[in-house]
Amino acid sequence: MSREPVIKVVDVYKSFLRQKVLEGVSFEVYPGETFTIIGGSGQGKSVLLKLLLGLIKPEKGSIFLWGKDIVPLDEDEILPMRKRIGMVFQASALFDSLTVYENIAFPLREHTNLEEPVIEKRVKEALELVDLRGVLQKLPSELSGGMKKRVALARAIVLEPEVILYDEPTSGLDPLTARRIGELIMRISQKTESTTSVIVTHDIELAFHVSDRIGMLHDRRIIFTGKPEELRSHESLVIREFISGEWH
């Protein structure tokens, strides 16, 4: 694994209406790695993803993508970097009026000049990778929660991004479906070994299952980074309570 990080967050501060959300957050993510950020609700995990995408700016600190600090960049300068990133939103964020096929084809039509037969091939390959068949012409309203998540996954990977960001990918799913989504995340990571994944979640089982490394966000800071087994054996009371499900 290359020691040059794909993502490097340095001493980032973010607040909203004087409500402090992040204070001095720093971490690095390396090529091909699955890095999961865990923490309770309202800890600022999803805010971190928006910062990585350049959708919002920190008050202080630097965010490097592929060695370039995106904080000073304007929207036009960030856009080419954003195209190298796939995003799986917490609520799937599918277009209700478009079929599954049109939803997955959408980023290809927006960001490439591919001919329709090539788009069709890429859409079907993406659906194959997430174990969905026979749903091309269905609307999102006809799908279960787990199927919507898989369509969102397919849409995120159809552009073959270098980085995939996952915002609470198992939120609202039953344990069995959540486990299947975890398996799909691992399969995507293994099939495209150069793809770097960043997951934010409060699902500790998912974090232990899919991660190369885990960072824990607590009290507006990253208080731990390390391998899953290091997290399991950590002596911090805050970490042990979170792992055991006694989080308040």
PEWOTA-V677453 format. One record per backbone hydrogen bond with DSSP energy under -1.0 kcal/mol. NH is the residue of the N-H (numbers start at 1). CO is the residue of the C=O. If there is no record, write none. Layout:
BEGIN
nh;co
NH;CO
NH;CO
END
This chain:
BEGIN
nh;co
6;29
7;29
8;64
9;27
10;62
12;25
13;60
14;22
16;19
19;16
21;14
22;14
23;220
25;12
27;9
29;7
33;30
35;197
36;213
37;199
38;215
43;40
48;44
49;45
50;46
51;47
52;48
53;49
55;50
59;13
60;13
62;10
64;8
65;68
66;6
68;65
70;63
78;74
79;75
82;78
83;79
84;81
85;82
86;163
88;165
92;89
93;91
98;95
100;138
101;136
103;99
104;100
105;101
106;102
109;105
110;106
111;107
112;108
119;115
120;116
121;117
122;118
123;119
124;120
125;121
126;122
127;123
128;124
129;125
130;126
131;128
132;127
138;135
142;139
143;140
148;144
149;145
150;146
151;147
152;148
153;149
154;150
155;151
156;152
157;153
158;154
160;157
162;84
163;84
164;196
165;86
166;198
167;88
168;200
171;168
173;170
178;174
179;175
180;176
181;177
182;178
183;179
184;180
185;181
186;182
187;183
188;184
189;185
190;186
191;187
192;188
195;192
196;162
197;33
198;164
199;35
200;166
201;37
204;202
207;203
208;204
209;205
210;206
211;207
212;34
213;34
214;226
215;36
216;224
217;38
218;221
221;218
223;216
226;214
231;227
232;228
233;229
234;231
240;236
241;237
242;238
243;239
244;240
246;241
END
